[in-house]
Amino acid sequence: MSRNVAFATLLLAGALASNPVEAQAAGGGAPLAPVAGSVRQDLEKSLAELKALRESIETEKVPLAKEMSSLESRLRDLKGKQDSGARSNDETGLEVGQLKEAAHLREEEVTYVGNLLDEFTRNFESTLHVSETGRYAASLEAAKLATLNKDLAPKERFARQTEVVRQALTRAEDLLGGTRYPGKAVDASGTVDDGTFAMIGPVVLFAAKDGHPSGLATPQAGSDTPAVRALPEKTDEKIAELVEKGKGSLPLDPSRGGALQALIARGSLFGYFKKGGPIMWPLLFVSLLASSVIIERLLFLAGVRRGRDPEAIIDILAKVEMGDVDGAIRRGQGTKDFVARTLVYAMTHREKSLSGALMRAGAKELVRFTRGIAILDTVITMAPLLGLLGTVTGMMGSFGMLGGAELSAPAQITGGIAEALIATAFGLGIAISSLVPLNFLHNKNEEARHAIEDAASHLELLMKPIMEAETRFGSRGSEGRLAEALPGPVMAAKPGSSLREYA
């Protein structure tokens, strides 16, 4: 097509070059008609060819345009597919990431479940009686080897481990009501006998095929074969009958009364005391000490209450008010009232110091009221500390199991912690139960102190003029002169009217 275009260009140039020739002919030069005719023909021919060429170009242009359009459409489709593929690739990458994360979680779950199954296998083996080891030895060995074999497929490993779980469930169902299974046991003479075992709860009985020997099947050190502990003859026969028939009553108490004691102790104070550990004994001592002090103090206060004699105090102060000190002393002698005794002691020793005598007598009486309070105070402080000490030592023992074989027994650890808290509960109980009596005793002590101080103040007030008169006359025996020296009744009020307050 390019060659045709060039050819048409040449023809067009020739046609343009013919114009000077025609101009020359028109100007009267040499005749150029033949040449012009030839050029015209060439021109027409060239124009025809040019037209044909154009038509050819037009004819060829349409398919090319169509082809170009088709190619552009295809290109768009390919770009669309490329974009779709890119999106799909991104989505696939995201899904792959999610699947990898899910697979990682599943691997962790599988590892966790595998560890649980391995732990269950070890626990199940430890709970088996020595007479049962032969029944589950194959499955237990396969399960333990499965965890060590790294080339084993997870499905096969789980199958072996779950087989142990299935056998454990079957065993638990068989143990309901007891179960029997064949086996061998060693008697006292060292003979291995074939027979039947009967597991009834935690008790395993054995009876040989002929009934002898029979008895309790117990493990023996260094052997996988259980030993038969013979029992009295009648019991031996009943055990053989029970093992053979698979029904009947158990002819012995294998716990030796421990089960009954545990049943009695369960939930009782004695049971909690036993579970609390050695620290419970000091707690018991301080509780008995506190109880003894409380009982003694209550008996003392009851005696003080019975010995109170308000009339004697009123009479003593009334006589003092009238100046009859010796009569007041005689009235107060022999009384059991602690206030009256204080007043009598002070009047008897008034020559030296009435105030000092009152203080000494009052302190002597108050000592009787404060006796035992220090012990109660010590018990209230010590009991919680002892309980806390017992709890700490108990928890140390419980947490010490975490590093031992008891790691697989969380119930034992939590049970140990619960038992360790018993000591703290007892200590707090002792302190709380002792706190109320302590406050009661403090209150009674303050009441006694107030009564003594009030009566002492009143006595000092009444004795002041008497003491001044005695000092002036220097003799207690001159009562007549003493009475004359007193300025009338010591108190203007009727004797005893102001003393009723002591009653």
C-alpha positions in Angstrom: 0.0 0.0 0.0 2.9 2.4 0.6 4.2 1.8 -2.8 0.9 2.8 -4.4 0.8 6.0 -2.4 4.3 6.9 -3.7 3.3 6.2 -7.2 0.2 8.4 -6.9 2.4 11.1 -5.5 4.6 11.0 -8.6 1.6 11.2 -10.9 0.4 14.2 -9.0 3.8 15.9 -9.4 3.7 15.3 -13.1 0.3 16.8 -13.5 1.5 19.9 -11.7 4.5 20.1 -14.0 2.2 20.0 -17.1 0.7 23.4 -16.3 3.8 25.4 -17.6 3.6 23.5 -20.8 -0.1 24.6 -21.4 0.8 28.1 -20.4 3.6 28.0 -22.9 1.2 26.9 -25.7 -1.3 29.5 -24.8 1.4 32.2 -25.0 2.0 31.3 -28.7 5.0 29.0 -28.4 5.5 25.6 -30.1 2.4 23.4 -30.3 2.1 21.2 -27.2 -1.3 19.6 -27.8 0.0 16.1 -28.3 2.1 16.4 -25.1 -0.8 17.8 -23.2 -3.1 15.1 -24.4 -0.6 12.5 -23.2 -0.2 14.2 -19.9 -3.9 14.5 -19.5 -4.3 10.9 -20.2 -1.6 10.1 -17.7 -3.2 12.4 -15.3 -6.6 10.8 -15.7 -5.0 7.4 -15.5 -3.2 8.4 -12.4 -6.4 9.8 -10.9 -8.2 6.6 -11.7 -5.4 4.7 -10.1 -5.5 7.0 -7.2 -9.2 6.5 -6.8 -8.8 2.8 -7.1 -6.0 3.0 -4.6 -8.3 5.0 -2.3 -11.0 2.5 -2.7 -8.6 -0.3 -2.0 -7.4 1.5 1.1 -10.9 2.0 2.2 -11.6 -1.6 1.5 -8.6 -2.7 3.5 -9.1 -0.1 6.3 -12.5 -1.5 7.5 -11.2 -5.0 8.3 -8.2 -3.5 10.0 -10.5 -1.3 12.1 -12.6 -4.3 12.9 -9.6 -6.3 13.7 -8.3 -3.5 15.8 -11.6 -3.2 17.6 -11.6 -6.9 18.2 -8.1 -6.8 19.5 -9.0 -3.9 21.8 -12.1 -5.8 23.1 -9.9 -8.8 23.6 -7.4 -6.7 25.4 -10.1 -5.4 27.7 -11.3 -8.9 28.4 -7.8 -9.9 29.2 -7.3 -7.0 31.5 -10.6 -7.8 33.2 -9.4 -11.4 33.6 -6.1 -10.1 34.9 -7.9 -8.0 37.5 -10.2 -10.8 38.4 -7.2 -13.1 38.7 -5.4 -10.6 40.9 -8.4 -10.3 43.2 -8.8 -14.0 43.3 -5.2 -14.3 44.1 -5.5 -11.8 46.9 -8.6 -13.6 48.3 -6.8 -16.9 48.0 -3.8 -15.5 49.8 -6.1 -14.2 52.6 -7.8 -17.6 52.8 -4.5 -19.3 52.9 -3.4 -17.1 55.8 -6.6 -17.8 57.6 -6.2 -21.5 57.0 -2.7 -21.4 58.2 -3.8 -19.7 61.4 -6.6 -22.2 61.9 -4.2 -25.0 61.2 -1.9 -23.6 63.8 -4.7 -23.4 66.4 -5.7 -26.9 65.5 -2.2 -28.1 66.0 -2.1 -26.5 69.4 -5.4 -28.1 70.3 -4.2 -31.4 69.1 -1.1 -31.0 71.3 -3.2 -30.0 74.3 -5.6 -32.9 73.8 -2.7 -35.2 73.3 -1.1 -34.0 76.6 -4.5 -34.5 78.4 -4.8 -38.0 77.0 -1.2 -38.8 78.0 -1.9 -37.4 81.5 -5.1 -39.4 81.7 -3.2 -42.6 80.7 -0.6 -42.1 83.5 -3.4 -41.3 86.0 -5.4 -44.3 85.0 -2.4 -46.6 85.3 -1.7 -45.2 88.8 -5.3 -45.9 89.9 -5.2 -49.5 88.8 -4.9 -52.3 91.4 -1.9 -54.5 90.9 -4.3 -57.3 90.0 -5.7 -55.3 87.0 -2.4 -54.3 85.4 -2.4 -57.4 83.2 -5.8 -56.5 81.8 -4.9 -53.1 80.6 -1.1 -53.5 80.1 -1.3 -53.8 76.3 -3.4 -50.7 75.7 -1.5 -48.7 78.3 1.8 -49.6 76.7 0.6 -48.7 73.2 -0.7 -45.4 74.4 2.6 -44.5 76.1 4.6 -45.5 73.1 2.4 -43.5 70.8 3.5 -40.3 72.5 7.1 -41.2 72.0 6.8 -42.2 68.4 7.2 -39.0 66.3 6.6 -40.8 63.0 3.2 -42.1 64.1 0.3 -40.3 62.4 -1.8 -38.2 64.8 -4.9 -40.2 63.9 -3.2 -43.4 65.0 -1.8 -41.8 68.1 -5.2 -40.5 69.2 -6.8 -43.9 68.4 -4.4 -45.6 70.9 -4.9 -43.0 73.5 -8.7 -42.9 73.2 -8.7 -46.7 73.5 -7.4 -46.2 77.1 -10.2 -43.8 77.8 -12.7 -46.3 76.4 -11.3 -49.0 78.6 -11.4 -46.7 81.6 -15.1 -46.0 81.0 -15.8 -49.6 80.7 -13.9 -50.3 83.9 -15.9 -47.6 85.7 -19.2 -49.2 84.6 -18.0 -52.6 85.7 -17.0 -51.4 89.1 -20.6 -50.3 89.9 -21.7 -53.0 92.2 -18.3 -54.8 91.9 -16.7 -56.9 89.2 -14.8 -60.1 88.8 -11.9 -61.1 86.6 -9.5 -64.0 86.4 -5.9 -63.7 87.5 -3.0 -65.0 89.5 -1.9 -64.3 93.1 0.8 -65.5 95.4 -0.1 -67.1 98.7 1.8 -67.1 101.9 3.9 -70.1 100.9 5.0 -68.4 97.7 2.9 -70.5 95.4 1.3 -68.8 92.4 -2.4 -69.8 92.2 -4.9 -69.3 89.4 -8.2 -67.9 90.6 -10.6 -65.1 90.4 -10.4 -61.6 91.7 -13.4 -59.7 93.0 -13.1 -55.9 93.1 -15.7 -54.4 95.4 -15.1 -50.7 95.7 -11.5 -50.2 96.9 -11.3 -53.8 98.2 -9.9 -56.6 96.0 -10.6 -60.2 97.1 -9.0 -63.3 95.6 -10.1 -66.9 95.7 -8.3 -69.8 94.0 -10.2 -72.2 91.8 -10.6 -74.7 94.7 -11.3 -71.9 97.2 -7.9 -72.1 98.9 -6.2 -69.8 99.4 -8.6 -66.9 99.5 -8.4 -63.5 101.1 -7.4 -59.9 100.5 -5.4 -59.2 97.4 -2.7 -56.7 98.2 0.3 -55.4 96.2 3.8 -56.6 97.1 7.0 -54.8 96.5 9.0 -55.7 93.5 6.3 -57.9 91.9 3.4 -57.4 89.5 1.6 -60.4 91.0 -0.5 -59.5 94.0 -0.2 -61.3 97.3 -3.1 -63.0 99.1 -3.5 -62.0 102.8 -5.2 -64.9 104.5 -8.0 -64.1 107.0 -9.6 -66.3 109.7 -11.0 -69.6 108.4 -14.7 -68.7 108.5 -14.0 -65.4 106.8 -11.8 -67.2 104.3 -14.7 -69.4 103.3 -17.1 -66.5 103.0 -14.7 -64.7 100.8 -14.3 -67.7 98.5 -18.1 -68.0 98.3 -18.5 -64.3 97.6 -15.9 -64.4 94.8 -17.3 -67.6 93.3 -20.9 -66.4 93.2 -20.3 -62.7 92.7 -22.9 -61.7 95.2 -23.4 -61.6 99.0 -22.2 -59.6 101.9 -18.7 -58.5 102.5 -17.5 -60.5 105.5 -15.0 -58.0 106.7 -14.4 -54.3 107.2 -11.2 -53.6 105.2 -11.0 -50.0 106.5 -10.8 -51.4 110.1 -13.5 -48.9 111.2 -11.9 -46.0 109.3 -14.8 -45.6 107.0 -17.2 -45.3 109.9 -14.9 -42.9 111.7 -14.6 -40.8 108.5 -18.4 -40.8 108.1 -18.8 -39.6 111.7 -16.1 -37.1 111.4 -17.4 -35.7 108.2 -18.8 -32.2 108.8 -18.2 -32.5 112.6 -16.1 -30.2 114.7 -13.8 -33.1 115.6 -13.4 -33.9 111.9 -12.3 -30.4 111.1 -10.0 -30.4 114.1 -8.2 -33.5 112.7 -7.9 -31.9 109.3 -6.5 -28.7 110.6 -3.1 -30.2 111.3 -0.7 -30.0 114.3 -1.3 -26.3 114.9 -4.8 -27.2 116.1 -3.4 -28.4 119.4 -2.0 -25.0 120.4 -5.3 -23.5 119.3 -7.1 -26.0 121.5 -4.9 -25.0 124.4 -5.6 -21.2 124.0 -9.3 -21.9 123.5 -9.4 -23.9 126.8 -7.4 -21.2 128.5 -9.8 -18.5 127.3 -12.8 -20.6 128.3 -11.3 -21.2 131.8 -10.6 -17.5 132.3 -14.1 -16.5 131.1 -15.8 -19.0 133.4 -13.7 -18.0 136.4 -14.4 -14.3 135.7 -18.1 -15.0 135.4 -18.1 -16.9 138.7 -16.1 -14.0 140.3 -18.6 -11.4 139.1 -21.4 -13.5 140.3 -19.8 -13.6 143.8 -19.2 -9.8 143.7 -22.8 -9.3 142.8 -24.0 -11.5 145.6 -21.6 -9.6 148.0 -22.8 -6.1 147.1 -24.3 -4.3 150.2 -25.3 -0.8 149.3 -27.0 -0.3 152.7 -23.7 -0.9 154.4 -22.1 1.9 152.3 -25.0 4.2 153.1 -24.7 3.5 156.8 -20.9 3.9 156.8 -21.1 7.3 155.2 -24.0 8.3 157.4 -22.1 7.5 160.5 -19.0 9.4 159.1 -21.3 12.2 158.3 -22.4 12.3 162.0 -18.8 12.2 163.1 -19.0 8.6 164.3 -16.0 7.2 162.5 -15.5 4.2 164.8 -19.1 3.3 164.4 -18.7 3.5 160.6 -15.7 1.2 160.8 -17.6 -1.3 163.0 -20.5 -1.2 160.5 -18.3 -2.0 157.6 -16.2 -4.7 159.2 -17.2 -8.2 158.0 -19.0 -7.0 154.9 -18.3 -8.5 151.5 -18.9 -5.4 149.5 -15.7 -4.3 147.9 -16.6 -0.6 148.2 -17.4 -0.9 151.9 -14.1 -2.7 152.4 -12.2 0.1 150.7 -13.9 2.7 152.9 -13.2 0.7 156.1 -9.6 0.2 155.2 -9.1 3.9 154.5 -10.8 5.0 157.7 -8.7 2.5 159.7 -5.5 3.9 158.3 -6.5 7.5 158.1 -3.8 8.6 160.5 -1.1 8.2 157.9 -2.9 9.3 154.8 -6.5 8.9 154.0 -6.0 9.5 150.3 -3.1 7.0 150.2 -5.2 4.4 152.0 -8.1 4.9 149.7 -5.9 4.6 146.6 -4.2 1.4 148.0 -7.5 -0.2 149.0 -9.1 0.7 145.7 -6.2 -0.6 143.7 -6.2 -3.8 145.7 -9.9 -4.3 144.9 -9.5 -3.4 141.3 -6.7 -5.9 140.8 -9.3 -8.6 141.5 -11.5 -7.2 138.7 -8.6 -7.1 136.2 -7.4 -10.5 136.9 -7.4 -12.7 133.7 -8.0 -9.8 131.3 -4.4 -9.8 130.2 -4.7 -13.6 129.4 -7.9 -13.0 127.4 -6.2 -10.1 125.5 -3.2 -12.4 124.8 -5.5 -15.2 123.5 -7.4 -12.8 121.2 -4.1 -11.7 119.7 -2.4 -15.1 119.6 -5.3 -17.2 118.3 -5.5 -15.6 114.8 -1.7 -15.6 114.5 -1.6 -19.3 115.3 -4.3 -20.0 112.8 -2.5 -18.0 110.2 0.7 -20.0 111.0 -1.2 -23.2 110.5 -2.6 -22.0 107.2 0.8 -20.9 105.9 2.4 -24.2 106.8 -0.5 -26.1 105.3 -0.3 -24.1 102.0 3.4 -24.7 101.9 2.7 -28.4 101.9 0.0 -28.1 99.3 2.0 -26.0 96.9 4.9 -28.3 97.5 2.9 -30.9 95.6 3.2 -28.8 92.4 6.7 -29.9 92.0 6.1 -33.6 92.8 4.1 -36.4 91.4 0.9 -34.9 92.8 0.9 -32.4 90.0 -1.6 -34.6 88.3 -4.0 -34.4 91.3 -5.3 -30.9 91.5 -8.1 -32.0 93.9 -5.4 -33.0 96.5 -3.8 -29.6 96.2 -7.1 -27.6 96.5 -8.2 -30.0 99.3 -4.9 -29.3 101.1 -5.5 -25.5 100.8 -9.0 -25.9 102.1 -7.8 -27.9 105.1 -5.1 -25.3 105.7 -7.7 -22.6 106.0 -9.4 -24.5 108.9 -6.7 -23.3 111.3 -7.3 -19.7 110.4 -11.1 -20.2 110.8 -10.5 -21.8 114.3 -8.1 -19.0 115.3 -10.6 -16.3 114.2 -13.4 -18.1 115.9 -11.5 -18.2 119.2 -10.6 -14.5 119.0 -14.1 -13.4 118.2 -15.7 -15.6 120.9 -13.2 -14.2 123.4 -13.6 -10.6 122.4 -17.2 -10.2 123.7 -16.3 -11.5 127.2 -13.2 -9.3 127.2 -15.3 -6.1 126.6 -17.8 -7.3 129.2 -15.0 -7.6 131.8 -13.6 -4.2 130.8 -17.0 -2.7 131.4 -17.4 -4.3 134.8 -13.9 -3.2 135.7 -14.8 0.4 134.8 -18.0 0.2 136.8 -16.1 -1.0 139.9 -13.5 1.7 139.4 -16.2 4.3 139.2 -18.0 3.0 142.3 -14.8 3.0 144.4 -13.7 6.5 143.2 -17.1 8.0 143.8 -17.3 6.5 147.3 -13.7 7.5 148.1 -14.4 11.1 147.0 -17.4 11.2 149.2 -15.5 9.8 152.1 -12.7 12.3 151.7 -15.3 15.1 151.7 -16.9 13.9 154.9 -13.6 13.1 156.6 -12.0 16.5 156.0 -13.4 18.3 159.1 -13.0 15.2 161.2 -9.4 14.9 160.1 -8.8 18.6 160.9 -10.4 18.2 164.3 -8.3 15.1 165.1 -5.2 16.9 164.0 -6.1 19.8 166.3 -6.8 17.6 169.3 -4.2 14.9 168.4 -6.3 12.0 169.8 -9.0 9.8 168.4 -10.2 8.8 171.9 -11.5 12.2 172.8 -14.8 11.7 171.1 -16.6 14.2 173.4 -14.2 17.0 172.7 -14.1 16.0 169.1 -17.8 16.2 168.7 -17.8 19.6 170.3 -15.1 20.7 168.0 -17.1 19.7 164.9 -19.2 22.6 163.5 -22.5 20.7 163.8 -23.5 18.0 161.4 -20.8 17.6 158.8 -23.5 17.8 156.1 -26.7 19.9 156.4 -28.7 17.3 154.6 -30.3 14.5 156.4 -27.8 11.7 157.0 -27.8 9.2 154.3 -30.1 11.1 151.9 -27.3 11.8 149.5 -25.8 8.4 149.8 -28.8 6.5 148.3 -27.1 7.0 145.0 -24.6 4.3 145.8 -27.3 1.7 146.2 
